[in-house]
Amino acid sequence: MIALSRVLASDWVVFTDLDGTLLDHHDYQAAPALPMLTRLQADGIAVVPATSKTRAELELLLARLPLSGAAIVENGASVHLPADWPGHELFESAIDYATVLTVLEGLKPRFRFRGFHDLGVEGIARETGLSLAQATLAARRQASEPVLWQDTDSALAEFSAALVPAGLRVIRGGRFVHVLGAQADKAHSVERMLAGLHRRGWRGRSLALGDAPNDHAMLSRADVAVVVRNPHSPHMPDLGNKRIYQTQETGPAGWAEAIGHLIYHDTGETDE
Ligand SMILES: [Mg+2]
């Protein structure tokens, strides 16, 4: 955790995707980025993870890495701010999990699907490959539901349209689609978090790191975007003419490379 006064005095706030970005695509370790994370914390620069994981899944990671304590979870459906951070009121209207489940229940007669709630911990483990312990944490949801889609593509379009009046929408993953609030995504959460900090007088810049097209909106909202190289991921769509850094290294090594270059100018190049 970093005291808010230090965050407000710092030049940067960093938002980061986890899988394939801060965490290695294969072993989910952050080791190559650890010295840089420690350096950022010493300088009062907050690092805010933005992930599809639940808060419960993230707890283990937050406990072993020097991060800010702020986190964007469940694809932006839920946001956690340290008690002294500004902007709590900006997230109060978020749709809760019970509401999402109620809406889904009402759609079951029309569409074939099974959500995490229907699958239960053992079903989640079976369908995702997570261990039972991991599946238990993935099942502790606050504001969004992953749904195993068992109907046609055209039915999915109808399903998506049927969610709109309830203020919900879908994000397509692989086998799962994620059902969450229409206003809930990583990019909106980043914007609101920055708005809260700006109101308290923060005058720094934002930097966002990601490795895949699902990070595109978040990256496009930050002052500086970092695309961490990931040979397993589709090409990142054009981010426009803002400042972009493409890493040479993959995963956490690429993460550290980008932070070193952009915040600490470790390569000796000046690009300001
Ligand atoms: Mg990723």
Boltz pocket constraint, residues with backbone or C-beta under 6 A from the ligand:
constraints:
  - pocket:
      binder: B
      contacts: [[A, 17], [A, 18], [A, 19], [A, 20], [A, 21], [A, 210], [A, 211], [A, 212]]
      max_distance: 6.0
